Amino acid sequence: VIGILIPCLMLFLRYTKMSVQEKEDDMATDDRIKSIRREYPARIPVSVGILPAAWMKHREVLNAIVREHPILFGKHTDERDYDAVWSRTYVEGEHIDVWGCTWSNVKTGMEAIVTGHPAPTRESVRTLAIPDKDDGMPHGFMYLRLADIRGFEEAMMDFAEEPPELQMLLDKVLQYNLRQVRRRLDAITDTGQIVCFGDDLGMQTSLPISPEKWRKLLKPCFSSIYQPVRAAGHYVHMHTDGHILEIIPDLVDCGVNVVNPQVGANGLENLARVCKGKVCVDLDLNRQMFPFWKPGDIDAHVREAVEVLGSPAGGLWLKAEIGEDVPLENIEAICVALETHSHYYDTEQRCP
C-alpha cells in the first residue's frame, strides 16, 4: 500500500472496503463472535492480508506458502491470477471517483493517492453536489473523504477555523454515507454479521486534530453511521491506521465492537490500558517492521501481543498485512507464528 506523503506523516491506508467479514470457515466466524462477546473462543482469530503488489512480485513462490497454511487462507484449488487487483485505483494511471476526486497511481499493484480535489475552496464546498452514484462506501468514507475533497491542508485549516463550510461538507458526506449504510444493511440477509468499515483517523504519533475537535465535529458522524448497524443486530468492525488512543473510547461510544489499530503507532501496553476488557482488538501487527525483522523477531512480536492483549475469554484478534517488501522467509514466519500463537490458551485456560 502506498501512503499519502504529507508533512505530518498521515497514514492513509486506502484499500479496505465496507463489507461483511468473509467467513473463512464456520469455526473461524464463531470464534470471532465469541471473542467479541468474551465467550471463550476455541482459538484466537487470526488472518493475513496479501497486497496485490506482493502477489505480482512473488507469484508461484508465494502461492506455495499460502497452500501450506489452509488455516489462514483456506483451501485454494483453482488457478490463481497473480495480476489481479482489488479496485481500479490499483491500476497505473488516473482515476476519478464518484465525488470527483482524482486518484493518481504510478505502479499497478499499489494503491493510488488523491492528487485532485473537487472543492479546493470554501466557496466550492457550497456548490458541491452529493453524488447520485453509490460507490459501496470504500475505505476513507468520512474523515479521509473530507481531505480528498478539500485537500489535506485546506481540510486542516477548516478544522482549525471551523467556518460554516466545514459543517456543510460534513453534512453532505454524512448524508451520502447514511445512504450507503442503508443500502448495505438492506443487502444483508443474516443477523449478527460483522460489518467492516475503514477510515484512517491518526498520524504516526498523534491525531491530526485535537481529541476535543474530533469529538465535537466527527464523533457525531461516526455515531450516526454505526448506530443503524448496531440497531439491526450486527457488529461494527472499524479499521483505522495511525495513533488513535485518545479516541478509542469514543469509537466504542459510537458503536464500534472491534477496533483494528496499528500496534506500531499506538503501542501494546497503551492498547492494553485503553482496550483490554472494554472492546475487542483486531490487532494490526507491526507491518512497518516486517520487511526488516528476522523470523525470530516476528515470533516474539506475535507472542508478546498475545501475552499483553490476550485473554482466555477473548477480546483479541490478530491480523498481518503483507506488502511486496516483506521477504518470503518473513511471510512464512508470520504464518507460522499466527497459527502457533492462536492456540496460546489451552483447554484448561479457556474454560471459566
Secondary structure, 3 states (H helix, E strand, C coil): CCCCCCCCCECCCCCCECEECCCCCHHHHHHHHHHHHCCCCCCCCEEEEECHHHHHHHHHHHHHHHHCCHHHHCCCCCCCCCCCCCCHHHCCEEEECCCCCEEEECCCCCCCEEEECCCCCHHHHHHCCCCCCCCCCECCCCHHHHHHHHCHHHHHHHHHHCCHHHHHHHHHHHHHHHHHHHHHHHHCCCCCCEEEEECCCCECCCCCCCHHHHHHHHHHHHHHHHHHHHHCCCEEEEECCCCCHHHHHHHHHHCCCEEECEHHHHCHHHHHHHHCCCCEEEEECCCCCCCCCCHHHHHHHHHHHHHHHCCCCCCEEEEEEECCCCCHHHHHHHHHHHHHHCCCCCHHHHCC
